[in-house]
């Protein structure tokens, strides 16, 4: 008989060893020919649900196997999303990976599993050995491996914690210590920005997002290329690697090394696939899945150029202003003296605190179309595209940073027969520069664009030690003005005599050249 142990296997416990060793030596379940570890989510790493990559999990199991008197086999089972027959998928993967050597059936395999997954195997006819779970008393009798992982994440000096050492098998302790996994796992599990599967938001359509990033990559590169200092070049928040791809084709940077950093697992996987496909003309292109907020991602003083684009507002949006300040300090520490951080992003208006009047077109779409009762992003996008600008604002006011607890302050006023929305210049700009992103609406509703204006940025960069190059500047995106604002919205301020004074559309973007 084989013993099949499905699970993520970030850690192995002393209980697991004693349980398996007892089965092998007592032969109470018959002769055990071998133990098979099915390591699920093998294609995930660096996420809250799967902080440890597959190769390290496999090393833990391999070290663990030296304590057992039977062969141990390890098979990685990639995450395949939500599928109805995950157990069948697991068994087929093992059979395929083993080239038919391990064709597991209820006749030749016992499943060792204490989680709800055991019910799936039971439904296929497998006999279940419930290990840490007492079926009769319906309770857990020993800590699960993930329980110990969480204990480590909450303990500063886990290597001397008796409660942890009593539960952790020496094989797991060896690999965790050798590779510094305690600190890495603690950092990932406590990270306030990324989600359980390594993403900023669960509502992003990645196919659409990657297309958007590729479409504007050439524009981003043209705008930033003149300021790149050759040498070690890092792109933080590299998305699908589009900026690096174009930079590799620049003859001036032929001898440079490129480092792409991406926190999103989906996008990181795309970067690796593109490199595998040979899409980068420079062989010295490297990618890592890391969070540049919680720590440095390059060696101190190693980088000549660090590039970020459309990233810093996401840090403030999904994290906090303090997270952004920490991010700024990390970039300063990573640069060589004379190095440059090129930051291209949105910015708030100079007068962001001013109370203004916003006219919204109520005739350029439907103002009474019922909202569809669905979370489907395509259906929602279609509905949003049919609304008038005024109706779109009303929906925006309900959704904007709602999950963050923000309620957009605004009132409606009538002046000379026209209706205006009275609100802060900052909130008016948040709407104007977000309103057309229908494809990822719920994702965009987390994001704030206008938290700092250009002068705010200058202040915080100088506080971190940077010198802001004189070529840095805010600017207005005239394409947005012409295609998305004119005829749809207009800004006014009310003078003391009651008259309305038009306010020009403000700067919406900036190019920052922060030098060390």
C-alpha positions as CSV (number, residue, x, y, z in Angstrom):
1,X,0.0,0.0,0.0
2,X,1.0,3.6,-0.6
3,X,0.3,6.5,1.8
4,X,-0.9,9.6,-0.1
5,X,-0.5,12.9,1.8
6,X,-2.0,15.8,0.0
7,X,-1.4,19.3,1.3
8,X,0.6,22.5,0.9
9,X,3.4,21.2,3.2
10,X,5.1,24.4,4.2
11,X,6.2,22.6,7.4
12,X,6.2,19.1,8.8
13,X,5.5,18.4,12.4
14,X,6.8,15.9,15.0
15,X,3.3,14.5,15.2
16,X,3.4,13.7,11.4
17,X,6.6,11.8,11.7
18,X,5.5,9.7,14.7
19,X,2.1,9.0,13.0
20,X,3.7,8.0,9.7
21,X,6.6,6.1,11.3
22,X,4.0,4.2,13.4
23,X,2.1,3.2,10.3
24,X,5.2,2.0,8.6
25,X,6.7,0.0,11.5
26,X,3.5,-1.4,13.0
27,X,2.1,-2.6,9.7
28,X,-1.4,-2.2,11.2
29,X,-2.6,-1.0,7.8
30,X,-0.5,-3.6,6.0
31,X,2.9,-3.3,4.3
32,X,3.6,0.3,3.3
33,X,5.5,0.3,0.0
34,X,6.1,4.1,-0.1
35,X,4.8,7.5,1.0
36,X,3.7,10.0,-1.6
37,X,3.5,13.7,-0.8
38,X,1.3,15.7,-3.2
39,X,2.4,19.3,-2.7
40,X,-0.5,21.4,-3.8
41,X,-0.2,25.0,-5.1
42,X,3.3,24.1,-6.3
43,X,3.2,27.0,-8.7
44,X,2.7,29.5,-6.0
45,X,5.2,31.1,-3.7
46,X,5.6,34.4,-1.8
47,X,1.9,34.7,-1.1
48,X,0.0,34.7,2.2
49,X,-1.5,31.3,1.4
50,X,1.7,29.9,0.0
51,X,4.6,31.9,1.4
52,X,7.3,29.2,0.7
53,X,8.1,28.2,-2.9
54,X,7.7,24.5,-4.0
55,X,11.5,23.8,-4.2
56,X,11.9,24.6,-0.5
57,X,8.8,22.7,0.5
58,X,10.2,19.7,-1.5
59,X,13.6,20.1,0.4
60,X,11.8,19.9,3.7
61,X,10.0,16.7,2.7
62,X,13.3,15.2,1.3
63,X,15.1,16.0,4.6
64,X,12.1,14.5,6.5
65,X,12.3,11.3,4.4
66,X,15.7,10.5,5.7
67,X,14.0,9.7,9.1
68,X,11.7,7.1,7.5
69,X,12.3,3.5,6.5
70,X,10.4,3.6,3.3
71,X,10.8,5.5,0.0
72,X,9.2,8.9,-0.1
73,X,8.1,10.5,-3.4
74,X,7.3,14.2,-4.0
75,X,5.0,15.5,-6.7
76,X,4.1,19.2,-7.3
77,X,0.4,19.8,-8.0
78,X,-0.1,23.2,-9.6
79,X,-3.0,25.3,-8.6
80,X,-5.6,25.2,-11.4
81,X,-8.2,27.6,-10.0
82,X,-11.6,26.4,-8.9
83,X,-12.2,23.0,-10.4
84,X,-14.9,20.5,-9.3
85,X,-12.7,17.4,-9.1
86,X,-9.5,18.6,-7.6
87,X,-8.8,15.1,-6.2
88,X,-9.1,13.6,-9.6
89,X,-6.8,16.3,-11.0
90,X,-4.2,15.5,-8.3
91,X,-4.2,11.8,-9.0
92,X,-3.9,12.3,-12.8
93,X,-1.0,14.8,-12.2
94,X,0.8,12.2,-10.1
95,X,0.3,9.5,-12.6
96,X,1.5,11.7,-15.4
97,X,4.5,13.1,-13.5
98,X,5.6,9.6,-12.5
99,X,5.1,8.3,-16.0
100,X,2.6,5.7,-14.8
101,X,4.8,4.4,-11.9
102,X,2.3,5.8,-9.3
103,X,-1.2,5.1,-10.5
104,X,-3.0,5.6,-7.3
105,X,-6.4,3.8,-6.6
106,X,-8.5,2.9,-3.6
107,X,-7.1,-0.6,-3.9
108,X,-3.4,0.4,-3.5
109,X,-3.5,3.7,-1.6
110,X,-4.5,5.0,1.8
111,X,-5.0,8.8,2.1
112,X,-3.6,10.5,5.2
113,X,-5.6,13.7,5.5
114,X,-7.1,15.6,8.4
115,X,-8.6,18.6,6.5
116,X,-11.9,18.8,4.7
117,X,-10.1,17.5,1.6
118,X,-10.4,14.1,3.0
119,X,-14.1,14.0,2.1
120,X,-13.2,14.5,-1.5
121,X,-11.0,11.4,-1.5
122,X,-13.5,9.5,0.5
123,X,-16.1,10.2,-2.2
124,X,-13.8,8.5,-4.7
125,X,-13.6,5.4,-2.6
126,X,-10.3,5.9,-0.8
127,X,-10.0,4.9,2.9
128,X,-8.9,7.9,5.0
129,X,-6.5,8.0,7.9
130,X,-7.4,11.2,9.6
131,X,-4.1,11.8,11.5
132,X,-4.6,15.0,13.6
133,X,-8.4,14.8,13.3
134,X,-10.4,12.6,15.7
135,X,-13.5,11.6,13.7
136,X,-15.3,10.2,16.7
137,X,-14.9,13.3,18.9
138,X,-15.0,15.7,15.9
139,X,-12.0,17.6,17.1
140,X,-8.3,18.2,16.3
141,X,-5.9,16.3,18.6
142,X,-2.7,17.9,17.5
143,X,-1.6,21.2,15.9
144,X,-1.7,21.2,12.1
145,X,1.4,22.2,10.2
146,X,-0.1,25.5,9.2
147,X,-0.9,26.2,12.9
148,X,2.8,26.0,13.6
149,X,3.6,28.3,10.6
150,X,1.3,30.9,12.1
151,X,2.9,30.5,15.5
152,X,6.3,31.2,13.9
153,X,4.9,34.3,12.1
154,X,3.8,35.7,15.5
155,X,7.1,34.9,17.3
156,X,10.1,37.1,16.9
157,X,12.6,34.5,18.1
158,X,10.9,31.4,17.0
159,X,14.1,29.3,17.1
160,X,14.1,29.4,20.9
161,X,10.4,29.1,21.4
162,X,9.7,25.8,23.2
163,X,6.1,25.5,22.0
164,X,7.2,25.8,18.4
165,X,10.2,23.5,18.8
166,X,8.1,20.8,20.5
167,X,5.8,20.7,17.4
168,X,8.2,21.2,14.5
169,X,10.1,18.2,13.1
170,X,13.9,18.6,13.0
171,X,13.9,18.3,9.2
172,X,11.6,21.3,8.9
173,X,13.6,23.2,11.5
174,X,16.8,22.6,9.5
175,X,15.5,23.9,6.2
176,X,13.6,26.8,7.8
177,X,16.8,27.9,9.7
178,X,19.2,27.3,6.7
179,X,17.1,29.5,4.4
180,X,15.9,32.1,6.8
181,X,12.2,31.2,6.2
182,X,11.0,32.4,9.6
183,X,11.7,36.1,8.7
184,X,10.4,35.7,5.2
185,X,7.1,34.0,6.2
186,X,6.6,36.6,9.0
187,X,7.0,39.4,6.5
188,X,4.6,37.9,4.0
189,X,1.9,36.9,6.5
190,X,1.9,40.3,8.2
191,X,2.0,42.3,4.9
192,X,-1.1,44.6,4.9
193,X,-1.0,45.2,1.1
194,X,-1.0,41.8,-0.7
195,X,-3.9,39.4,-0.6
196,X,-3.9,35.7,0.2
197,X,-2.9,34.7,-3.3
198,X,-0.3,37.4,-3.8
199,X,-2.3,40.1,-5.4
200,X,-3.2,43.7,-4.5
201,X,-6.8,43.2,-5.5
202,X,-9.0,40.2,-6.2
203,X,-11.2,42.1,-8.7
204,X,-8.6,42.8,-11.4
205,X,-9.0,41.3,-14.9
206,X,-5.4,40.5,-15.6
207,X,-5.7,39.9,-19.3
208,X,-7.2,43.4,-19.7
209,X,-4.6,44.8,-17.3
210,X,-1.6,43.4,-19.2
211,X,-3.0,44.6,-22.5
212,X,-3.3,48.1,-21.1
213,X,0.3,47.9,-19.7
214,X,1.7,46.8,-23.1
215,X,-0.3,49.4,-25.0
216,X,1.3,52.3,-23.0
217,X,4.8,50.8,-22.5
218,X,6.3,52.7,-25.5
219,X,4.9,56.0,-24.1
220,X,6.3,55.3,-20.7
221,X,9.7,54.4,-22.1
222,X,10.0,57.5,-24.3
223,X,9.2,59.7,-21.4
224,X,11.7,58.1,-19.0
225,X,14.5,56.9,-21.3
226,X,16.6,60.1,-21.4
227,X,17.1,60.0,-17.6
228,X,18.2,56.3,-17.3
229,X,21.7,55.9,-15.9
230,X,23.2,52.7,-17.5
231,X,24.3,49.9,-15.1
232,X,22.1,48.1,-12.8
233,X,18.5,49.0,-13.7
234,X,15.5,48.0,-11.6
235,X,11.9,48.3,-12.5
236,X,9.7,47.9,-9.4
237,X,6.1,47.1,-10.1
238,X,7.2,45.8,-13.5
239,X,3.8,44.3,-14.3
240,X,4.3,42.2,-17.4
241,X,7.8,43.4,-18.0
242,X,6.9,45.7,-20.9
243,X,9.1,48.6,-19.9
244,X,12.1,46.3,-19.5
245,X,11.4,44.6,-22.8
246,X,11.6,48.0,-24.6
247,X,14.7,49.0,-22.6
248,X,16.5,45.9,-23.7
249,X,16.2,47.1,-27.3
250,X,17.9,50.4,-26.5
251,X,21.5,50.2,-27.8
252,X,22.6,52.5,-25.1
253,X,21.7,49.9,-22.5
254,X,23.0,46.8,-24.2
255,X,25.5,46.0,-21.4
256,X,23.1,46.7,-18.5
257,X,21.6,44.3,-16.1
258,X,17.8,44.5,-15.6
259,X,15.9,43.5,-12.5
260,X,12.1,43.3,-12.5
261,X,10.2,43.3,-9.2
262,X,6.6,42.4,-9.1
263,X,4.4,41.6,-6.1
264,X,1.5,40.1,-8.0
265,X,1.8,36.4,-8.6
266,X,-0.2,36.5,-11.8
267,X,2.0,39.2,-13.3
268,X,5.2,37.6,-12.1
269,X,4.3,34.4,-13.8
270,X,3.7,36.3,-17.0
271,X,7.2,37.9,-16.7
272,X,8.8,34.4,-16.4
273,X,6.8,33.1,-19.3
274,X,7.9,36.0,-21.5
275,X,11.5,35.5,-20.6
276,X,11.1,31.8,-21.3
277,X,9.7,32.7,-24.7
278,X,12.8,34.8,-25.5
279,X,11.0,38.1,-25.6
280,X,13.8,40.0,-23.9
281,X,16.8,40.7,-26.3
282,X,19.2,41.2,-23.3
283,X,20.0,37.9,-21.5
284,X,20.7,39.7,-18.3
285,X,17.1,40.1,-17.3
286,X,16.0,38.8,-13.9
287,X,12.6,38.8,-12.1
288,X,11.6,38.4,-8.5
289,X,8.3,38.3,-6.7
290,X,8.9,40.6,-3.8
291,X,7.1,43.4,-1.9
292,X,9.1,46.6,-2.2
293,X,7.1,48.3,0.6
294,X,7.9,45.8,3.4
295,X,11.7,45.8,2.7
296,X,14.5,46.5,0.3
297,X,14.4,44.5,-2.9
298,X,17.9,45.3,-4.2
299,X,21.3,45.4,-2.3
300,X,22.0,48.6,-0.6
301,X,23.8,51.1,-2.8
302,X,23.7,48.7,-5.8
303,X,21.4,50.4,-8.3
304,X,22.2,53.1,-10.9
305,X,18.6,53.5,-11.9
306,X,15.3,52.5,-10.3
307,X,12.1,53.0,-12.4
308,X,8.5,52.9,-11.2
309,X,5.5,53.8,-13.2
310,X,1.9,53.9,-12.0
311,X,2.9,52.2,-8.7
312,X,3.3,54.7,-5.9
313,X,-0.4,55.6,-5.9
314,X,-1.2,51.9,-5.5
315,X,1.0,51.7,-2.4
316,X,-0.9,54.6,-0.8
317,X,-4.2,53.1,-1.9
318,X,-3.8,49.5,-0.8
319,X,-1.5,50.3,2.1
320,X,-1.1,53.7,3.6
321,X,0.8,57.0,3.4
322,X,3.2,55.6,5.9
323,X,3.8,52.6,3.7
324,X,4.6,55.0,0.8
325,X,7.1,57.0,3.0
326,X,8.8,53.7,3.9
327,X,8.9,52.8,0.2
328,X,10.7,56.1,-0.6
329,X,13.3,55.5,2.1
330,X,14.0,52.0,0.8
331,X,14.6,53.3,-2.7
332,X,17.1,55.9,-1.4
333,X,19.0,53.2,0.4
334,X,19.2,51.0,-2.8
335,X,20.7,53.6,-5.1
336,X,24.4,54.3,-5.6
337,X,25.4,57.9,-4.9
338,X,24.4,59.8,-8.0
339,X,21.8,57.2,-8.9
340,X,18.3,58.2,-9.9
341,X,14.8,57.0,-9.1
342,X,12.5,57.8,-12.0
343,X,8.9,57.8,-10.8
344,X,6.1,58.3,-13.3
345,X,2.7,58.5,-11.8
346,X,-0.5,60.4,-11.2
347,X,-0.5,63.4,-9.0
348,X,-3.0,65.6,-7.1
349,X,-3.9,69.2,-8.0
350,X,-1.9,72.1,-6.5
351,X,-5.1,73.4,-4.9
352,X,-6.4,70.0,-3.7
353,X,-7.9,71.3,-0.5
354,X,-10.0,74.0,-2.2
355,X,-13.8,73.6,-2.2
356,X,-15.0,73.7,-5.8
357,X,-18.1,73.3,-7.9
358,X,-18.2,70.5,-10.5
359,X,-20.7,70.6,-13.4
360,X,-21.6,67.1,-14.6
361,X,-23.2,66.4,-17.9
362,X,-26.6,64.7,-17.3
363,X,-27.5,64.4,-21.0
364,X,-24.7,62.3,-22.4
365,X,-26.1,59.0,-21.2
366,X,-28.8,57.3,-19.2
367,X,-29.4,58.7,-15.7
368,X,-31.9,56.1,-14.5
369,X,-30.5,52.8,-15.8
370,X,-30.8,50.2,-13.0
371,X,-27.6,48.7,-11.8
372,X,-27.2,45.0,-12.7
373,X,-27.2,42.6,-9.7
374,X,-23.9,41.0,-10.7
375,X,-20.2,40.9,-9.9
376,X,-19.3,40.1,-13.5
377,X,-16.8,42.8,-14.5
378,X,-17.8,42.8,-18.2
379,X,-21.5,43.2,-17.5
380,X,-20.7,46.0,-14.9
381,X,-18.4,47.7,-17.5
382,X,-21.1,47.7,-20.1
383,X,-23.6,49.2,-17.7
384,X,-21.2,51.9,-16.6
385,X,-20.5,52.9,-20.2
386,X,-24.2,53.7,-20.7
387,X,-24.5,56.1,-17.8
388,X,-24.5,59.9,-18.1
389,X,-21.5,61.5,-16.5
390,X,-23.7,62.8,-13.6
391,X,-25.1,59.3,-13.0
392,X,-21.5,57.9,-13.2
393,X,-20.4,60.3,-10.5
394,X,-23.3,59.3,-8.3
395,X,-22.1,55.6,-8.6
396,X,-18.5,56.7,-8.0
397,X,-19.5,58.6,-4.8
398,X,-21.0,55.3,-3.5
399,X,-18.1,53.1,-4.4
400,X,-15.0,55.2,-4.1
401,X,-12.8,53.7,-1.3
402,X,-15.9,52.4,0.4
403,X,-14.1,49.4,1.7
404,X,-11.5,51.7,3.2
405,X,-14.3,53.5,5.1
406,X,-14.3,56.6,3.1
407,X,-17.6,58.4,2.4
408,X,-17.1,61.1,-0.3
409,X,-18.3,64.4,1.1
410,X,-20.4,66.3,-1.4
411,X,-23.6,68.4,-1.7
412,X,-25.7,69.4,-4.7
413,X,-26.4,73.1,-5.2
414,X,-28.5,75.0,-7.7
415,X,-27.0,78.2,-9.2
416,X,-28.8,80.2,-11.9
417,X,-30.8,77.2,-12.9
418,X,-27.9,74.8,-13.2
419,X,-27.0,72.0,-10.8
420,X,-23.4,71.6,-9.5
421,X,-21.7,69.2,-7.1
422,X,-19.9,71.0,-4.3
423,X,-16.8,69.0,-3.1
424,X,-13.1,69.3,-2.6
425,X,-10.8,69.8,-5.6
426,X,-9.1,66.5,-4.6
427,X,-12.3,64.5,-4.8
428,X,-13.3,66.1,-8.0
429,X,-10.0,65.1,-9.6
430,X,-10.3,61.6,-8.2
431,X,-13.6,61.2,-10.1
432,X,-12.4,62.9,-13.3
433,X,-9.3,60.8,-13.7
434,X,-10.8,57.5,-12.6
435,X,-14.3,57.7,-14.2
436,X,-13.4,56.0,-17.5
437,X,-11.8,52.9,-16.1
438,X,-14.8,50.7,-16.4
439,X,-13.2,47.4,-17.1
440,X,-11.7,47.1,-13.6
441,X,-14.2,49.3,-11.8
442,X,-14.2,47.7,-8.3
443,X,-10.4,47.4,-8.4
444,X,-10.1,51.1,-9.4
445,X,-12.4,52.1,-6.6
446,X,-9.7,51.2,-4.1
447,X,-7.2,53.5,-5.7
448,X,-6.6,57.2,-4.8
449,X,-4.7,59.3,-7.3
450,X,-4.7,62.7,-5.7
451,X,-3.4,62.1,-2.1
452,X,-0.3,64.3,-2.7
453,X,0.4,67.1,-5.2
454,X,3.8,67.8,-6.8
455,X,4.9,70.0,-3.9
456,X,3.9,67.4,-1.4
457,X,6.1,64.9,-3.3
458,X,9.0,67.3,-3.3
459,X,8.8,67.7,0.5
460,X,8.7,64.0,1.2
461,X,11.5,63.1,-1.2
462,X,13.7,65.7,0.4
463,X,12.9,64.4,3.8
464,X,14.2,61.0,2.7
465,X,17.5,62.6,1.5
466,X,16.7,62.8,-2.2
467,X,17.4,65.9,-4.4
468,X,14.6,66.5,-6.9
469,X,16.1,67.2,-10.3
470,X,14.9,70.5,-11.9
471,X,13.7,68.5,-14.9
472,X,11.0,66.9,-12.7
473,X,7.6,68.3,-13.4
474,X,3.8,67.9,-13.2
475,X,1.8,68.0,-16.4
476,X,-1.7,67.8,-17.7
477,X,-2.6,64.9,-20.0
478,X,-4.1,66.8,-22.9
479,X,-5.5,63.6,-24.5
480,X,-7.5,63.0,-21.3
481,X,-8.7,66.6,-21.3
482,X,-9.9,66.4,-24.9
483,X,-11.3,62.9,-24.9
484,X,-12.6,62.4,-21.4
485,X,-13.3,65.8,-19.7
486,X,-14.3,68.4,-22.2
487,X,-18.1,68.5,-22.6
488,X,-18.6,66.1,-19.7
489,X,-17.3,68.0,-16.7
490,X,-16.3,71.5,-15.8
491,X,-14.8,73.0,-12.7
492,X,-15.8,76.3,-11.1
493,X,-15.1,78.4,-8.0
494,X,-17.7,80.7,-6.7
495,X,-16.4,84.3,-6.1
496,X,-17.4,86.5,-3.3
497,X,-19.9,88.3,-5.6
498,X,-21.6,85.0,-6.3
499,X,-20.3,84.7,-9.9
500,X,-18.8,81.4,-11.1
501,X,-15.2,81.5,-12.3
502,X,-14.1,78.5,-14.6
503,X,-11.1,76.6,-13.3
504,X,-8.8,75.1,-15.9
505,X,-8.4,71.3,-15.7
506,X,-5.4,70.7,-13.4
507,X,-2.2,68.7,-13.7
508,X,-2.9,64.9,-13.5
509,X,0.5,63.3,-13.9
510,X,4.1,63.9,-12.9
511,X,7.6,62.8,-13.8
512,X,9.9,62.8,-10.7
513,X,13.7,62.4,-11.0
514,X,14.9,61.9,-7.5
515,X,18.7,61.8,-7.2
516,X,20.8,60.4,-4.4
